[in-house]
Amino acid sequence: MGKLYIVPTPVGNMADMTPRAVEVLKSCDRIYAEDTRTSGVLLRHFDISTPCSSHHKFNEHSTVRPIIEQLMAGENVALISDAGTPGISDPGFLLTRECRREGIEVETLPGPTAFVPALVNSGLPTDRFTFEGFLPPKKGRQTRIERIAASDCTSIVYESPLRLVKTLEQFAEACGRDRAASVSREISKLHNTTVNGTLGELVEYFGQNLPRGEIVIVIGAQESAGPKVHKNKYKDA
């Protein structure tokens, strides 16, 4: 049988791509990407000519079986997402699960994912945390927010810039405006920024400074109270 490689790709800075990831993508028989147009930029940058097909949330139920058949026929396949590690708020779980069921070897390369640097940048406890991914837009959303509000460990949430202020307001209502929190955006990119403070302060700050780019919210445990809002901006060398 072939092997499935789960290959992380940079969340912003192309220099974060590892030599091993490039080697795997060049040597495998086929790459499956979340968006072949987005991934095409990365593949061309690293001179990777391996054939590339789509595997995303809208077709993954229909493409899993054909990929399994390719692997069982002896092909080595790599799975990538638009950014970060496949399976972390991106397609990958269904294919990995099916490979395990069929006895196909899966190897996940270490590499970029947005929530780890956001968590460390936050200054909130890192010994125990819960990754919540994207919150449901409607059904189950309030239940998830209340669960995070009652959590005894740090919680991490992904959000879009357009919904950030509304989401922070919902958390402030459920957790209290004094709960410690952090918002990171554009991780590893030129305008990489982390803003720390209380939920109340972050609501006010982002109400006046609308963000752009990828957003990670980190919320302290139930007993935590935040410092005054503080902004850290990091630029890549």
Buried (B, 14 or more C-beta within 10 A) or exposed (E): BBBBBBBBBBBBBEEBBBEEBBEBBBEBBBBBBBEBEBBEEBBEEBEBEBEBBBBBEEEBEEBBEEBBEBBBEEBBBBBBBBBBBBBBBBBBEBBBEBBEEEEBEBEBBEBBBBBBBBBEBBBBBEEEBBBBEEBEEEEEEEEBBEBBBEBEBBBBBBBEBEBBBEBBBBBBEBBBBEBBBBBBBBBBBEBBBBBBBBBBBBBBBBEEEEBEBBBBBBBBBBEBEBEEBEEEEBEEE
